[in-house]
Amino acid sequence: MRDGLHGLGYLLADNAFRNEATMTPRTPVTDQNPTAPRPASSSSTAAGPGVIPEFAPAPGGEQLRYAVVGTGHRAGMYIGAITGEHADVATLVALLDTNPGRMAHYESVVSEELGRPASLPTYAPDGLEKMIAEQSVDVVVVTAPDHAHAELVARALAAGADVVVEKPLTIDRPGCRRITGAVRETGRDVVMTFNYRYAPRNSSLRQVIASGQIGEVTSVHFEWALDTVHGADYFRRWHRDKRNSGGLLVHKSSHHFDLVNWWLGDVPSRVYARGALRFYGDRNAADRGLGARPARGTGVVGDPFTLDLNDDPRLKSLYLDAEQHDGYLRDQDVFGPGITIEDNMALLVDYRRGATLTYSLNAHSPWEGYRVTVNGTAGRAELEVVERGAIELDEDGNALLDPSATPTYVGDALRPEGERLLVQRHWERATEVAIPDGIGGHGGGDAILLKDVFRRHLRVSADELGRPAGYLDGLRAVAVGIAANQSLVTGLPVTIADLDLGVSLEDAR
């Protein structure tokens, strides 16, 4: 199996209650997993007031030099930002991956954007230090598989570059210690890209909590539902092997744990977890009598659990056409063998100041979205988000990724796509908090995050919401997932301080 950097090519890089049921068809976006829902928050092009930070004009000719390490699907968001909106402050100087086909894909994309051959230098993983030196790289953007993050981040820092890293920071205790040690030894910068902080619905909840409207927080309940299109996708990709991803409690839930840490301004101290693989995988398929299944989805018609790479030009170019170089299959059967991650998880997390989090993640829900309830000494806040109200099938029995893009689409009146934030103080009726629009994918947060990633040195003032995240924020988020994974094995609660992650979670808090 793949250890260290071997397998680095396994890449991807996921108001009343606002009813979007009658919206016109939307243009597909390129900044998130193509199986993810497409709510209106992903297609908005104009942000609401106060959502986008204020930046000073960019000085002419002062561009930082960026290299992207890991050229799967998620890399496209950063490459597009560097060659597009942020080209005045950033320039792309190199790509690194194990798969030459994927690097060739982005060479073509960038050349088309520039209107001339980009001629980007390309490197293999063992050439990371050489790349940084030869191309005078200022910042390395890491969008490689999760298990490779720690080595890549540490090596890049040691070679003299700062780092922007996709979540999660890393997947295990040794990875945490390696990164914290590298930061301590080099004094260089690591930026975590927690895009959900920038989604206006999530920052609105932070504002409610920080305002004191509901008093001191006593408990949080956080339920996340991944549907049988988006949720299933984690079980056909490299994520399906826990040695690659740390499981969904690290890869996916680190987003959610960071939100709670950020909302509360607190650090987690103890974790108890239960969970199992109860829906996907060959054993569950056999128990439900599903019978023989195709090993992969491409070319299969009439099976909503399959993904045909020919249906998405980007996926075809990045994965199907690139299989010849490393044999990686992006469209494996979700009911096949080799799946070692959980699809049902529940956690109890204690926080330093006394609040308790109850958290659940289900990866085979019929709808996608999340519900958050925050209880306080003076009241309660409730955030409900429906990103996709149902998975519908076409006439051949294939799953429709975006039903609203079909001419005959009629919205679901019982579960309309949208978002709503309510606050109710003791002895008062509930009131609704207006949620401003964002820009781009992940709840309208992606495009705003990218402004902070590439223009943070031009910020006019500090972010009152504290949205920019560093490696300590990444550490606090993965600490919950790492502790949860240990709890799943032992059946016991895990004190995070006992994990010895290389630094105290309370540092710089």
C-alpha positions in Angstrom: 0.0 0.0 0.0 1.0 3.6 -0.4 3.2 5.2 2.3 4.9 8.6 2.5 4.8 10.2 -1.0 4.2 7.0 -2.9 0.7 7.4 -4.4 0.8 11.2 -4.4 -1.0 11.1 -7.7 -4.2 10.0 -5.9 -5.4 13.6 -5.9 -8.5 15.7 -5.8 -8.2 18.0 -4.4 -16.0 18.9 -1.1 -34.6 35.9 4.9 -37.0 33.3 5.6 -35.6 29.9 4.9 -34.3 30.8 1.4 -36.2 28.6 -1.1 -34.3 28.0 -4.3 -36.9 25.6 -5.8 -37.8 27.9 -8.7 -34.3 29.1 -9.5 -33.2 29.1 -13.2 -30.5 26.5 -14.1 -27.1 27.3 -12.8 -23.7 27.2 -14.5 -21.5 24.4 -13.1 -18.6 25.7 -10.9 -15.1 24.4 -11.0 -14.0 25.0 -7.4 -15.4 22.0 -5.6 -16.0 18.3 -6.0 -18.3 17.7 -9.1 -20.5 15.4 -7.0 -21.2 18.1 -4.4 -24.5 19.9 -4.3 -24.9 23.1 -6.2 -27.0 25.4 -4.0 -27.4 29.1 -4.9 -24.6 30.0 -2.4 -22.2 28.3 -4.9 -23.2 30.4 -7.9 -23.6 33.8 -6.4 -21.2 36.4 -7.9 -21.9 39.3 -5.6 -21.2 39.2 -1.9 -23.4 40.8 0.8 -22.2 43.8 2.8 -19.3 43.1 5.2 -18.5 39.7 3.8 -15.4 40.5 1.8 -12.4 42.0 3.7 -11.0 45.3 2.5 -7.7 45.1 0.7 -5.2 47.9 -0.4 -4.4 48.1 -4.1 -1.6 45.8 -5.2 1.8 47.4 -5.8 2.8 47.0 -9.4 5.2 44.2 -10.2 5.2 42.6 -6.7 4.1 39.1 -7.3 4.8 36.1 -5.0 6.0 33.0 -6.8 3.7 29.9 -6.2 4.2 26.2 -6.9 1.3 23.8 -6.7 2.1 20.3 -5.2 -0.6 17.8 -6.1 -2.5 18.4 -9.4 -5.8 16.7 -8.8 -9.2 18.3 -9.0 -8.9 20.5 -6.0 -5.7 22.1 -7.3 -7.8 23.7 -10.0 -9.2 26.2 -7.6 -5.8 27.6 -6.7 -4.4 27.4 -10.2 -7.4 29.3 -11.5 -7.0 31.9 -8.7 -3.3 32.5 -9.4 -3.8 32.8 -13.2 -7.1 34.7 -12.9 -8.3 37.1 -10.2 -5.1 37.2 -8.3 -2.6 37.3 -11.2 -1.6 40.8 -10.1 -0.1 39.5 -6.8 0.7 35.9 -7.7 2.4 34.0 -10.4 2.4 30.2 -11.0 6.0 29.0 -11.6 5.9 25.1 -11.2 3.8 22.0 -10.7 4.7 18.8 -8.8 3.0 15.5 -8.9 3.7 11.8 -9.5 1.3 11.7 -12.5 2.5 13.5 -15.7 -1.0 13.3 -17.2 -2.5 15.5 -14.5 0.3 18.0 -14.8 -0.2 18.1 -18.5 -3.9 18.8 -17.9 -3.1 22.0 -16.0 -0.4 23.0 -18.5 -3.2 23.0 -21.1 -5.6 24.8 -18.8 -3.1 27.6 -17.9 -2.0 27.9 -21.5 -5.6 28.5 -22.6 -6.0 31.1 -19.9 -2.8 32.9 -20.9 -3.4 32.6 -24.6 0.1 31.2 -25.1 2.1 28.1 -24.0 2.6 28.3 -20.3 5.6 25.9 -20.4 5.4 25.3 -16.6 8.3 23.4 -15.2 7.2 20.0 -13.7 8.7 18.0 -10.9 8.3 14.6 -9.2 8.0 14.4 -5.4 11.6 13.7 -4.8 12.4 17.0 -6.6 10.5 19.3 -4.1 13.6 21.0 -2.8 15.1 21.3 -6.2 11.9 22.9 -7.5 11.8 25.5 -4.7 15.5 26.4 -5.3 15.4 26.4 -9.2 12.1 28.4 -9.4 12.7 30.7 -6.5 9.4 29.6 -5.0 8.0 31.8 -2.3 4.9 29.7 -1.4 4.1 26.0 -2.0 0.3 25.2 -2.2 -0.2 21.6 -1.0 -3.3 19.9 -2.5 -1.9 16.3 -2.4 -3.6 13.3 -0.7 -3.9 13.8 3.1 -1.3 11.2 4.1 1.4 13.1 2.2 0.7 16.5 3.8 3.1 16.2 6.7 6.1 15.3 4.7 5.4 17.8 2.0 4.8 20.7 4.4 7.8 19.9 6.5 10.1 19.6 3.5 8.8 22.8 1.9 9.3 24.8 5.1 12.9 23.4 5.5 13.6 24.3 1.9 12.8 28.0 2.6 9.2 28.3 1.3 6.0 29.2 3.1 3.0 26.8 2.7 -0.7 27.0 2.0 -2.2 23.6 2.8 -5.6 22.2 2.1 -7.5 20.6 5.0 -6.8 18.4 6.8 -3.4 19.5 8.1 -2.4 15.9 8.4 -3.9 12.6 9.4 -2.1 11.3 12.5 0.0 12.0 15.5 3.4 11.6 13.8 2.3 14.0 11.1 1.3 16.6 13.6 4.6 16.3 15.4 6.5 16.6 12.1 4.7 19.8 11.1 4.9 21.5 14.5 8.5 20.6 14.6 9.2 22.1 11.2 7.4 25.3 12.0 9.3 25.6 15.3 12.7 25.0 13.5 12.1 27.2 10.5 9.8 30.0 11.8 8.1 29.9 8.4 4.4 30.4 7.8 1.6 27.7 7.2 -1.8 28.9 6.1 -4.8 26.5 6.5 -7.5 26.9 4.0 -10.6 26.4 6.1 -13.1 27.7 3.6 -16.2 27.0 5.7 -15.2 29.8 8.0 -15.8 32.2 5.1 -19.3 30.9 4.3 -21.6 33.8 5.4 -24.0 31.5 7.2 -21.2 30.1 9.4 -19.7 33.5 10.1 -23.1 34.9 10.9 -23.5 32.2 13.6 -20.1 33.2 15.0 -21.2 36.8 15.2 -24.3 35.7 17.1 -22.3 33.7 19.6 -19.7 36.5 20.0 -22.4 39.1 20.6 -23.5 37.4 23.8 -27.1 37.2 22.6 -27.4 33.6 23.8 -25.0 34.0 26.8 -22.2 31.6 27.6 -22.3 28.5 25.4 -23.1 25.4 27.3 -23.5 22.8 24.5 -23.4 22.4 20.7 -25.2 19.8 18.6 -23.8 19.4 15.1 -25.4 17.0 12.6 -23.9 16.7 9.1 -25.6 14.6 6.4 -23.8 13.6 3.2 -26.1 12.3 0.5 -25.7 9.1 -1.6 -24.0 11.1 -4.4 -21.5 13.3 -2.6 -21.2 11.0 0.4 -20.7 8.0 -1.8 -17.8 9.7 -3.6 -15.5 9.3 -0.6 -15.9 5.5 -0.9 -14.8 5.3 -4.6 -11.7 7.5 -4.2 -8.4 7.2 -2.4 -10.1 8.3 0.8 -11.7 4.9 1.1 -8.4 3.6 2.6 -8.0 5.0 6.1 -4.2 5.0 5.7 -4.6 7.6 3.0 -7.2 9.9 4.6 -7.5 9.2 8.3 -11.2 8.4 7.5 -14.0 11.0 7.3 -13.4 12.0 10.9 -10.1 13.5 9.8 -10.6 14.3 6.1 -14.2 15.7 6.2 -15.0 16.4 9.8 -11.9 18.5 10.4 -13.9 21.2 8.6 -16.7 20.8 11.1 -14.5 20.6 14.2 -12.7 23.7 13.1 -16.0 25.5 12.8 -16.9 24.6 16.4 -13.5 25.5 17.7 -13.8 28.9 15.9 -17.4 29.5 16.9 -16.6 28.9 20.6 -13.1 30.5 20.6 -12.2 27.4 22.6 -10.1 24.2 22.3 -11.2 20.6 22.6 -9.9 18.6 25.5 -11.5 15.1 25.5 -13.2 12.9 22.8 -15.3 9.8 22.9 -16.4 8.3 19.6 -18.4 5.4 18.1 -18.8 4.6 14.5 -18.6 1.9 11.8 -18.9 1.1 8.1 -22.6 0.2 8.0 -23.8 1.0 4.5 -20.9 1.0 1.9 -18.4 -1.9 1.3 -18.7 -5.4 0.0 -19.9 -7.0 3.3 -22.8 -4.6 3.7 -23.6 -5.1 0.0 -23.7 -8.9 0.4 -25.8 -8.6 3.6 -28.4 -6.6 1.6 -28.3 -9.1 -1.3 -27.0 -6.5 -3.9 -25.4 -9.2 -6.0 -22.6 -8.9 -8.5 -21.4 -5.3 -9.1 -19.1 -3.6 -11.6 -15.6 -2.9 -10.3 -15.8 0.7 -11.6 -18.5 3.2 -12.7 -17.2 4.4 -16.1 -19.4 2.9 -18.9 -22.1 1.7 -16.5 -25.7 2.9 -17.1 -28.6 2.8 -14.7 -26.7 2.5 -11.4 -27.0 5.7 -9.3 -24.1 4.6 -7.1 -21.6 4.7 -10.0 -19.7 7.6 -11.5 -18.9 7.7 -15.2 -15.7 9.7 -15.7 -16.7 10.4 -19.3 -19.6 12.5 -18.1 -17.3 15.3 -16.8 -14.5 16.6 -19.1 -12.3 17.6 -16.2 -12.6 14.2 -14.5 -11.9 12.4 -17.8 -8.8 14.5 -18.4 -7.5 14.3 -14.8 -8.2 10.7 -14.1 -9.5 8.5 -16.9 -6.9 9.7 -19.4 -4.2 9.7 -16.8 -4.7 6.1 -15.5 -2.0 4.8 -17.8 0.6 6.6 -15.6 -0.2 5.2 -12.2 -3.2 2.9 -12.4 -5.3 5.0 -10.1 -9.1 4.4 -10.5 -11.2 7.5 -9.6 -14.5 5.6 -10.1 -14.2 2.5 -7.9 -17.4 0.7 -6.8 -18.6 2.0 -3.4 -19.7 -1.5 -2.6 -16.4 -3.1 -3.5 -13.7 -4.5 -1.2 -10.9 -2.5 0.4 -12.9 0.2 2.2 -11.6 0.7 5.7 -13.3 4.0 6.6 -16.5 4.6 8.5 -19.8 5.9 7.1 -21.6 6.4 10.4 -19.9 8.4 13.2 -20.9 9.9 16.5 -18.8 11.9 18.9 -18.9 13.5 22.3 -16.3 16.3 22.7 -15.5 18.2 25.9 -14.1 21.8 25.6 -11.7 23.4 28.0 -14.2 26.1 29.2 -16.9 23.5 29.9 -19.1 23.3 26.7 -19.9 19.9 25.2 -20.2 19.1 21.6 -22.4 16.2 20.3 -21.5 15.5 16.7 -22.7 13.1 14.0 -21.8 12.4 10.4 -23.8 10.1 8.1 -22.5 9.5 4.5 -25.5 7.8 3.0 -28.3 10.3 3.6 -31.1 10.9 1.1 -30.5 14.7 1.3 -27.4 16.8 2.0 -26.9 19.6 4.5 -26.4 20.2 8.2 -28.0 21.4 11.4 -26.3 23.2 14.3 -27.8 24.0 17.6 -25.9 26.2 20.1 -27.4 26.3 23.6 -26.3 29.2 25.9 -27.1 30.5 29.4 -29.4 33.2 27.8 -31.0 31.3 24.9 -30.3 29.3 21.8 -29.2 29.7 18.2 -30.2 27.3 15.4 -28.6 27.1 11.9 -30.2 24.8 9.3 -28.7 24.3 5.8 -30.2 22.2 3.0 -27.6 22.0 0.2 -29.5 19.4 -1.8 -33.0 18.3 -0.8 -33.1 15.0 -2.7 -31.2 12.8 -5.2 -33.3 12.3 -8.3 -32.8 9.8 -11.1 -33.0 10.4 -14.9 -34.9 8.1 -17.2 -32.0 5.6 -17.3 -31.7 5.4 -13.5 -28.6 7.5 -13.2 -28.3 10.0 -10.4 -28.8 13.7 -11.4 -26.0 15.7 -9.9 -28.0 19.0 -10.3 -31.7 18.3 -10.8 -32.4 22.0 -11.0 -30.5 22.2 -14.3 -33.2 20.2 -16.0 -36.0 22.1 -17.8 -38.8 20.2 -16.0 -37.4 20.6 -12.5 -39.9 21.4 -9.8 -38.5 22.2 -6.3 -39.2 20.2 -3.2 -41.7 22.2 -1.1 -41.0 20.0 2.0 -37.2 20.2 1.9 -36.3 23.3 -0.2 -32.7 24.1 -0.6 -31.7 27.1 1.5 -30.4 28.2 4.9 -31.9 29.8 8.0 -30.4 31.1 11.2 -32.7 31.6 14.2 -32.0 33.1 17.6 -34.3 32.7 20.5 -33.6 34.2 23.9 -35.2 33.1 27.1 -38.8 34.5 27.5 -38.8 35.7 23.9 -40.0 34.6 20.5 -37.5 33.4 17.9 -36.0 36.0 15.6 -34.3 35.4 12.2 -30.8 36.6 11.4 -30.3 37.7 7.8 -27.5 35.8 6.1 -25.6 37.8 3.5 -24.6 36.3 0.2 -21.1 34.8 -0.4 -19.2 34.0 -3.5 -18.4 30.6 -5.0 -18.5 27.1 -3.7 -18.6 25.7 -0.1 -21.5 27.9 1.0 -20.2 31.0 -0.7 -16.8 30.8 1.1 -14.3 29.7 -1.5 -13.7 32.9 -3.4 -13.5 35.0 -0.2 -11.0 32.6 1.2 -8.8 32.9 -1.9 -8.7 36.7 -1.4 -7.3 36.1 2.1 -4.9 33.5 0.9 -3.4 35.6 -1.9 -3.9 39.2 -0.6 -3.6 38.9 3.1 -0.5 41.1 3.1 -2.7 43.8 1.6 -5.5 43.7 4.2 -6.4 47.2 5.4 -7.3 45.9 8.9 -7.5 42.7 10.9 -10.5 40.4 10.3 -13.0 41.0 13.1 -14.3 37.5 12.6 -10.9 35.9 12.8 -11.4 33.8 9.7 -7.8 33.4 8.5 -6.4 30.1 9.9 -2.9 28.9 10.6 -1.3 25.6 11.4 -2.4 25.7 15.1 -6.1 25.9 13.9 -5.4 23.0 11.6 -3.9 21.1 14.5 -6.9 21.8 16.8 -9.2 20.5 14.1 -7.4 17.2 13.3 -6.8 16.6 17.0 -10.5 15.8 17.4 -10.5 13.4 14.5 -7.2 11.7 15.6 -8.5 11.3 19.1 -11.8 10.0 17.8 -10.0 7.4 15.7 -8.2 6.2 18.8 -11.4 6.1 20.7 -13.0 4.0 18.0 -10.2 1.4 18.5 -10.1 1.4 22.3 -13.8 2.1 23.1 -12.6 4.6 25.6 -12.6 8.4 25.9 -9.3 10.1 24.8 -7.7 13.1 26.4 -6.2 15.2 23.7 -3.3 16.4 25.8 -2.2 12.8 26.1 -1.7 12.5 22.3 1.5 14.6 22.4 0.9 16.4 19.1 4.1 18.5 19.4 2.6 21.6 20.8 -0.2 22.6 23.2 -3.5 23.3 21.6 -3.9 26.3 23.8 -0.8 28.0 22.3 -1.6 31.5 20.9 -5.3 31.2 21.9 
